[in-house]
Amino acid sequence: MKNKSKLTRRCNQIVFSFIAMVLITFSSLLQASPLSKEEQAHVIIVTSPTAQKLQKLADDIGTDIYFYVEGLTAHFGPISSGETHYVTPSIVLNTGEMIIGTEYIPKISVLLSQVGSVNHAVVSGEALLSELIITNLKKTQYLTLWNARYNFEYLDLNDFNNLKGLEVMWGGIKIIDLPQKGKLSYIEIESGKLEDVNNFERQEKLNSLVLKTKKSNGYKDLFGNKSLKKLTLVMGEERLEVSSMKNLVYLYLFYPKHEDFEKIEDLVNLEKLEIWWGKDDDLSKIQLPNSLRIIKVFESDKNSIMPLINLPNLKEVIFSGGDIVKIPILENLPKLEKLAISKTKLTSLDGIEKLTSLKYVRFENNEITDISALFPLENLIEIDLSDSKFKRLEYIGKKPHLDILKLSDSELESVDFDAIAKYPYCSISIEFTPFEMNAPDDDLDKIYNLWEKGHL
């Protein structure tokens, strides 16, 4: 049945090709009405040697493949949204449907140019790929391989010299060779089985790299890269000479060691730093560059957290997870507007009272019982104490700009209504607290009145 199906499919392709040639000839000779976009696309597909070769190769292994033509039946989706830049764009059909790698249906979707060459290929839903299919995609500008199945372990992209964006998510590939003459700007690779990536040193236009693997050490060839601005890396056995990548703007490291950050202060363009699972106590000795605007630390040990001192451009600090019990050292940060410490063992806010530039503070899911350190901070716009041990809401100091106070899921038991009346434009959330559940009728009436006035 399968062979018969393939034969029928091939016969249909031959018939369609013949019909397409007849349509072209008839339209040209008789100057008939122009073909519709769908008819033009069909002609391009059935007369494209690349498309027909890919169709046969996909048929041979039982993989569904669909073709679209740029400007006729589909087009590239946006490559960016605001400050977010996508590794590869979607394929947007004329119907508005978007084809992206996260689809569950196993298939290959190919966007052709109007001369029949491959511009973009999206593999999704555990579709099976062969080496020959990969080879015949070598002219593409973008390649998305999302959870594909492979009958090979070596992904050879040496001749993909038009490639601008590459996305390889999961699957069984062990070795990837990047293009020899790379135009790659954006790469994202996530795999638990990948062992090596070659030719990083040839990617002279590489702007952004996400490399999340358990074993791969290929990133050592990035040392000295001058084009890279955004790097996300799960550290392997090799160490990272981060100071050699002088133009980095965004750096996100998982499981880093102190030596990975040696001379990081020399990265004068670095604006954002994220550290995940920092367990090395010596990380606390890092000296950060003055250019830093945002630092985020996730699931890291308290002893590994570096003091944040004399950073004139720092605007946002986030600590999430880990065993923090007190506010880390934060001094001389004149532009700091946002401080978030969540999902830790934080018990006290002592230490933030001198950070008078703060506008947004988030301390949800902690052990906090005392918030008196907030009293002198007059520029606060938002305070989040959700899921904390905080029990009584009283006057918290002059706060002319206070707009939001979140106490949901906390241990709040009582409210001083006279005190919170001093914050006439503040929305205060107290859902799922003992106070909300046990308040007497008089207090409930006050709550409803405050709600109507926009306080709650």
Phi, psi and omega per residue, in radians:
M1 nan -0.709 -3.107
K2 -1.151 -0.730 3.120
N3 -1.155 -0.653 3.115
K4 -1.138 -0.693 3.122
S5 -1.105 -0.738 3.124
K6 -1.108 -0.742 -3.137
L7 -1.098 -0.780 3.117
T8 -1.063 -0.750 -3.130
R9 -1.095 -0.720 -3.129
R10 -1.175 -0.703 3.104
C11 -1.079 -0.739 3.118
N12 -1.073 -0.694 3.129
Q13 -1.090 -0.727 3.128
I14 -1.103 -0.763 3.125
V15 -1.090 -0.789 -3.137
F16 -1.100 -0.663 3.122
S17 -1.111 -0.736 3.119
F18 -1.102 -0.775 3.127
I19 -1.081 -0.707 -3.138
A20 -1.074 -0.763 3.140
M21 -1.145 -0.653 3.090
V22 -1.101 -0.764 3.141
L23 -1.066 -0.759 -3.141
I24 -1.090 -0.835 -3.118
T25 -1.101 -0.811 -3.110
F26 -1.084 -0.755 -3.118
S27 -1.153 -0.670 -3.102
S28 -1.265 -0.796 -3.053
L29 -1.256 -0.730 -3.052
L30 -1.694 0.038 -3.101
Q31 0.850 0.824 -3.124
A32 -1.236 3.083 3.093
S33 -1.025 2.469 -3.113
P34 -1.053 2.636 3.120
L35 -1.177 2.628 3.047
S36 -1.179 2.906 3.131
K37 -1.059 -0.692 3.140
E38 -1.132 -0.700 3.128
E39 -1.195 -0.701 3.087
Q40 -1.079 -0.747 3.130
A41 -1.084 -0.726 -3.137
H42 -1.093 -0.732 3.115
V43 -1.049 -0.784 -3.137
I44 -1.089 -0.737 -3.095
I45 -1.132 -0.833 -3.043
V46 -1.357 -0.247 3.099
T47 -1.829 0.023 3.116
S48 -1.501 2.030 3.109
P49 -1.007 -0.668 -3.135
T50 -1.131 -0.804 -3.134
A51 -1.094 -0.747 -3.111
Q52 -1.206 -0.615 3.077
K53 -1.143 -0.775 3.113
L54 -1.097 -0.680 3.119
Q55 -1.055 -0.799 -3.136
K56 -1.132 -0.763 -3.130
L57 -1.118 -0.666 3.097
A58 -1.186 -0.727 3.102
D59 -1.044 -0.671 -3.080
D60 -1.073 -0.494 -3.128
I61 -1.967 0.162 3.061
G62 1.294 0.498 3.128
T63 -1.798 2.320 3.095
D64 -1.322 2.391 3.118
I65 -2.361 2.424 -3.092
Y66 -2.243 2.440 -3.100
F67 -2.036 2.495 3.065
Y68 -2.371 2.750 -3.108
V69 -2.087 2.225 -3.095
E70 -1.079 2.272 3.117
G71 1.496 -0.158 3.135
L72 -2.029 -0.970 3.137
T73 -2.067 -0.100 -3.139
A74 -2.877 2.995 3.075
H75 -2.688 2.934 3.076
F76 -1.150 2.414 2.977
G77 -1.349 3.086 -3.136
P78 -1.114 2.524 3.123
I79 -1.622 -0.175 3.125
S80 -2.679 2.801 3.057
S81 -2.504 1.903 -3.053
G82 1.094 -2.205 3.130
E83 -1.543 -0.071 -3.126
T84 -1.543 2.196 3.098
H85 -1.958 2.206 -3.121
Y86 -1.430 2.554 3.116
V87 -1.155 -0.805 3.049
T88 -2.335 2.549 3.112
P89 -1.381 2.903 3.001
S90 -1.396 2.952 2.944
I91 -1.823 2.085 -3.073
V92 -1.836 2.075 3.130
L93 -1.365 2.838 3.121
N94 -1.076 -0.395 3.110
T95 -1.336 -0.175 -3.075
G96 1.722 -0.224 3.115
E97 -1.123 2.432 3.139
M98 -1.918 2.288 3.101
I99 -1.788 2.065 3.120
I100 -2.317 2.935 -3.038
G101 -1.176 -0.355 -3.029
T102 -1.381 0.045 -3.131
E103 -1.124 2.628 -3.125
Y104 -1.525 -0.377 -3.089
I105 -1.292 2.159 3.138
P106 -1.243 2.003 -3.111
K107 -2.910 2.868 2.974
I108 -1.959 2.246 3.083
S109 -2.013 2.209 -3.052
V110 -2.140 2.221 3.046
L111 -1.754 2.031 -3.137
L112 -1.657 2.682 2.931
S113 -1.352 3.038 -3.128
Q114 -1.360 -0.003 2.979
V115 -1.851 0.124 3.001
G116 1.589 0.114 3.093
S117 -1.587 2.794 -3.081
V118 -1.430 2.215 3.067
N119 -1.816 -0.552 -3.067
H120 -2.725 2.410 3.080
A121 -2.319 2.281 3.135
V122 -2.125 2.108 3.103
V123 -1.929 2.232 -3.028
S124 -2.431 2.922 2.948
G125 1.071 0.632 3.122
E126 1.095 0.574 3.052
A127 -1.141 2.490 -3.129
L128 -1.438 2.358 3.118
L129 -2.129 2.586 3.016
S130 -1.966 2.869 3.107
E131 -1.086 -0.629 -3.123
L132 -1.181 -0.606 3.068
I133 -1.095 -0.809 3.112
I134 -1.014 -0.805 -3.129
T135 -0.995 -0.686 -3.090
N136 -1.438 0.084 3.021
L137 -1.797 0.174 -2.921
K138 -1.164 -0.261 3.118
K139 -1.529 -0.064 -3.013
T140 -1.185 2.653 3.063
Q141 -1.550 -0.528 -3.100
Y142 -2.364 2.482 -3.138
L143 -2.430 2.105 3.110
T144 -2.039 2.034 3.110
L145 -2.053 1.690 -3.014
W146 -1.897 1.844 3.103
N147 0.967 0.678 3.118
A148 -1.305 2.760 2.990
R149 -1.790 2.439 -3.071
Y150 -2.176 2.512 2.973
N151 -1.749 0.513 3.101
F152 -2.691 2.889 -3.094
E153 -2.049 -0.140 -3.086
Y154 -1.997 2.013 -3.136
L155 -1.652 1.845 -3.050
D156 -1.668 1.835 3.116
L157 -1.979 0.369 -3.075
N158 -0.958 -0.649 -3.060
D159 -1.702 0.198 -3.139
F160 -1.493 1.177 -2.964
N161 -1.429 -0.064 3.041
N162 -1.723 -0.051 -2.970
L163 -1.195 2.191 3.114
K164 -1.866 -0.580 -3.108
G165 -2.392 2.303 -3.115
L166 -2.274 2.251 3.103
E167 -2.265 2.029 3.111
V168 -2.160 1.915 -3.069
M169 -2.040 1.978 3.083
W170 1.088 -2.792 -3.053
G171 1.578 -3.139 -2.997
G172 -1.790 0.232 -3.139
I173 -1.146 2.359 3.139
K174 -1.852 -0.529 -3.127
I175 -2.343 2.357 3.062
I176 -2.149 2.219 2.962
D177 -1.758 2.043 3.085
L178 -1.333 2.901 -3.085
P179 -1.014 2.488 3.100
Q180 -1.181 -0.673 3.133
K181 -1.993 1.196 -2.921
G182 -1.223 2.321 2.911
K183 -1.885 0.176 -3.058
L184 -1.043 2.246 3.052
S185 -1.857 -0.562 -3.029
Y186 -2.353 2.229 3.117
I187 -2.314 2.329 2.966
E188 -2.347 2.127 -3.135
I189 -2.298 2.137 3.054
E190 -2.261 2.121 -3.082
S191 -2.832 2.458 3.061
G192 -1.580 -0.142 -3.063
K193 -1.959 -0.229 -3.095
L194 -1.121 2.368 -3.118
E195 -1.937 -0.481 -3.110
D196 -2.782 2.572 3.019
V197 -2.206 2.185 -3.093
N198 -1.865 2.764 3.034
N199 1.348 0.357 3.020
F200 -1.007 -0.628 -3.078
E201 -1.153 -0.273 -3.139
R202 -1.593 -0.086 -3.082
Q203 -1.578 1.391 -3.018
E204 -1.370 -0.152 3.117
K205 -1.955 0.188 -3.071
L206 -1.140 2.123 -3.100
N207 -1.779 -0.677 -3.056
S208 -2.453 2.323 3.109
L209 -2.333 2.226 2.966
V210 -2.037 2.025 -3.121
L211 -2.258 1.793 -3.121
K212 -2.081 1.653 -3.139
T213 -2.410 2.867 -3.118
K214 -1.580 -0.507 -2.992
K215 -2.077 -0.413 -2.946
S216 -1.079 2.352 3.072
N217 -2.068 0.199 -3.064
G218 -1.075 -0.304 -3.086
Y219 -1.156 -0.202 3.118
K220 -1.065 -0.445 -3.141
D221 -1.372 -0.014 3.072
L222 -1.418 -0.257 -3.062
F223 -0.961 2.243 3.137
G224 1.523 0.015 -3.141
N225 -1.061 2.295 -3.067
K226 -1.772 -0.215 -3.074
S227 -1.706 -0.391 -3.004
L228 -1.192 2.211 3.123
K229 -1.984 -0.439 -3.105
K230 -2.320 2.152 -3.104
L231 -2.307 2.176 3.012
T232 -2.085 2.149 -2.969
L233 -2.525 2.254 2.941
V234 -1.571 2.053 -3.013
M235 -1.230 2.378 3.042
G236 -1.851 -2.518 -3.109
E237 -1.304 -0.613 3.130
E238 -1.259 2.576 3.081
R239 -1.584 2.852 -3.072
L240 -1.956 2.144 3.037
E241 -1.551 1.343 -3.009
V242 -1.091 -0.537 -3.098
S243 -1.191 -0.239 -3.141
S244 -1.397 -0.208 3.140
M245 -1.783 1.411 -2.875
K246 -1.122 -0.410 -3.028
N247 -1.756 0.208 3.117
L248 -1.052 2.348 3.073
V249 -1.941 -0.643 -3.129
Y250 -2.198 2.260 -3.134
L251 -2.344 2.108 3.126
Y252 -2.177 2.028 -3.090
L253 -2.121 2.383 3.084
F254 -1.878 2.301 3.125
Y255 1.010 0.800 -3.104
P256 -1.378 2.805 3.013
K257 -1.997 2.887 -3.119
H258 -0.993 -0.723 -3.075
E259 -1.134 -0.355 3.087
D260 -1.182 -0.398 -3.064
F261 -1.825 0.157 -3.116
E262 -0.993 2.259 3.133
K263 1.111 0.440 3.098
I264 -1.068 -0.407 3.125
E265 -1.113 -0.260 3.116
D266 -1.402 -0.164 3.132
L267 -1.435 1.489 -2.988
V268 -1.288 -0.155 3.109
N269 -1.782 -0.074 -3.057
L270 -1.180 2.164 -3.118
E271 -1.963 -0.514 -3.063
K272 -2.358 2.282 3.126
L273 -2.248 2.249 3.033
E274 -2.134 2.338 3.093
I275 -2.144 2.179 3.125
W276 -2.021 2.280 3.090
W277 0.960 0.907 3.032
G278 -1.409 1.955 -3.074
K279 -2.009 -0.047 -3.099
D280 -1.525 2.023 -3.121
D281 -0.988 -0.521 -3.106
D282 -1.213 -0.203 3.057
L283 -1.041 -0.461 -3.125
S284 -1.154 -0.200 -3.121
K285 -1.634 0.005 -3.084
I286 -1.123 2.404 3.011
Q287 -1.807 2.096 -3.019
L288 -1.621 2.681 -3.141
P289 -1.300 2.628 -3.130
N290 -1.165 -0.312 -3.105
S291 -1.294 -0.242 -3.005
L292 -1.072 2.252 3.101
R293 -1.871 -0.571 -3.063
I294 -2.376 2.325 2.992
I295 -2.311 2.322 3.126
K296 -2.261 2.298 -3.112
V297 -2.199 2.133 -3.052
F298 -2.091 2.342 2.994
E299 0.872 0.762 -3.099
S300 -1.959 2.719 3.134
D301 -1.267 2.528 -3.115
K302 -1.046 -0.580 -3.101
N303 -1.313 -0.193 -3.132
S304 -1.670 -0.070 -3.058
I305 -1.438 2.174 -3.106
M306 -1.387 2.531 3.036
P307 -1.088 2.460 3.096
L308 -1.860 1.714 -3.017
I309 -2.314 2.393 3.032
N310 0.997 0.862 3.056
L311 -1.967 1.668 -2.946
P312 -1.185 -0.334 -3.085
N313 -1.898 0.026 -3.079
L314 -1.200 2.146 -3.093
K315 -1.999 -0.398 -3.039
E316 -2.492 2.289 3.099
V317 -2.277 2.238 -3.141
I318 -2.290 2.225 2.974
F319 -2.093 2.221 -3.139
S320 -2.371 2.233 -3.125
G321 1.343 3.126 -3.126
G322 1.570 -2.960 -3.000
D323 -1.980 0.528 3.115
I324 -1.063 2.308 3.099
V325 -2.053 -0.251 3.101
K326 -2.511 2.865 3.140
I327 -1.069 2.204 3.059
P328 -1.055 2.942 -3.126
I329 -1.209 2.032 -3.141
L330 -2.285 1.865 -3.053
E331 -2.435 2.507 3.079
N332 0.932 1.042 3.120
L333 -2.129 1.368 -2.944
P334 -1.152 -0.354 -3.101
K335 -1.891 0.116 -3.088
L336 -1.164 2.062 -3.111
E337 -1.955 -0.467 -3.057
K338 -2.248 2.218 3.069
L339 -2.288 2.155 3.129
A340 -2.270 2.209 3.039
I341 -2.309 1.921 -3.030
S342 -2.355 2.762 3.072
K343 0.998 0.694 3.111
T344 -2.176 -2.898 3.100
K345 -1.866 0.452 -3.094
L346 -1.021 2.229 -3.133
T347 -1.982 -0.364 -3.053
S348 -2.395 2.592 3.061
L349 -1.755 0.120 -3.141
D350 -0.990 2.270 3.137
G351 2.077 -0.288 -3.120
I352 -1.693 -0.108 -3.037
E353 -1.103 -0.360 3.135
K354 -1.569 -0.088 -3.115
L355 -1.550 1.214 -2.958
T356 -1.252 -0.187 3.110
S357 -1.472 -0.106 -3.094
L358 -1.055 2.376 3.071
K359 -2.075 -0.524 -3.081
Y360 -2.295 2.140 3.083
V361 -2.235 2.359 3.129
R362 -2.267 2.119 -3.133
F363 -2.297 0.693 -3.076
E364 -1.300 2.672 3.083
N365 1.042 0.976 3.099
N366 -2.346 -3.006 -3.119
E367 -1.837 0.371 -3.008
I368 -1.180 2.309 3.042
T369 -2.102 -0.398 -3.070
D370 -2.126 2.208 -3.139
I371 -2.071 0.400 -3.092
S372 -1.084 -0.409 3.133
A373 -1.145 -0.289 3.114
L374 -1.359 -0.271 -2.987
F375 -0.929 -0.823 -3.070
P376 -1.411 -0.040 -3.053
L377 -1.544 1.636 -2.997
E378 -1.481 -0.193 -3.099
N379 -1.636 0.062 -3.077
L380 -1.109 2.353 3.079
I381 -1.893 -0.630 -3.104
E382 -2.414 2.338 3.069
I383 -2.220 2.215 3.125
D384 -2.108 1.977 3.089
L385 -2.119 0.486 -3.121
S386 -1.037 2.542 3.056
D387 0.967 0.773 3.095
S388 -2.060 3.136 -3.139
K389 -1.584 0.118 -3.102
F390 -1.066 2.299 -2.986
K391 -2.023 -0.519 -3.067
R392 -2.324 2.272 3.104
L393 -1.693 2.024 3.122
E394 -2.216 -2.965 3.101
Y395 -1.102 2.278 -3.079
I396 -2.051 0.433 3.066
G397 1.648 2.971 -3.132
K398 -1.122 2.111 -3.108
K399 -2.439 1.284 -3.048
P400 -1.132 -0.355 -3.087
H401 -1.865 0.059 -3.048
L402 -1.085 2.162 -3.049
D403 -2.013 -0.588 -3.066
I404 -2.417 2.295 3.012
L405 -2.286 1.960 -3.067
K406 -1.811 2.121 3.111
L407 -2.212 0.200 -3.100
S408 -0.994 2.497 3.081
D409 1.107 0.231 3.071
S410 -1.538 -3.100 3.113
E411 -1.659 0.445 -3.127
L412 -0.956 2.202 -3.127
E413 -1.998 -0.495 -3.079
S414 -2.537 2.728 -3.105
V415 -2.341 2.332 3.016
D416 -1.594 1.722 -3.047
F417 -1.164 -0.577 3.092
D418 -1.107 -0.622 -3.125
A419 -1.227 -0.811 -3.073
I420 -1.303 -0.239 3.036
A421 -1.148 -0.260 3.112
K422 -1.356 -0.077 3.121
Y423 -2.070 1.265 -2.933
P424 -1.191 -0.283 -3.098
Y425 -1.987 0.327 -3.051
C426 -1.752 2.309 3.016
S427 -1.592 2.128 -3.069
I428 -2.042 2.098 -3.130
S429 -1.762 2.247 -3.128
I430 -2.285 0.429 -3.112
E431 -1.077 2.514 3.038
F432 1.039 0.706 3.041
T433 -2.004 2.743 3.053
P434 -0.982 -0.618 3.141
F435 -1.082 -0.821 -3.113
E436 -1.109 -0.679 -3.061
M437 -1.364 -0.461 -3.024
N438 -2.025 0.076 -3.053
A439 -1.102 2.444 3.041
P440 -1.170 2.906 -3.070
D441 -1.006 -0.705 -3.122
D442 -1.059 -0.746 3.136
D443 -1.212 -0.615 3.088
L444 -1.105 -0.684 3.085
D445 -1.070 -0.708 3.114
K446 -1.119 -0.674 3.115
I447 -1.075 -0.810 -3.136
Y448 -1.103 -0.691 3.119
N449 -1.117 -0.731 3.111
L450 -1.131 -0.676 3.117
W451 -1.037 -0.795 -3.128
E452 -1.105 -0.531 -3.139
K453 -1.483 -0.061 3.118
G454 1.588 0.207 3.129
H455 -1.422 -0.577 -3.065
L456 -2.038 nan nan
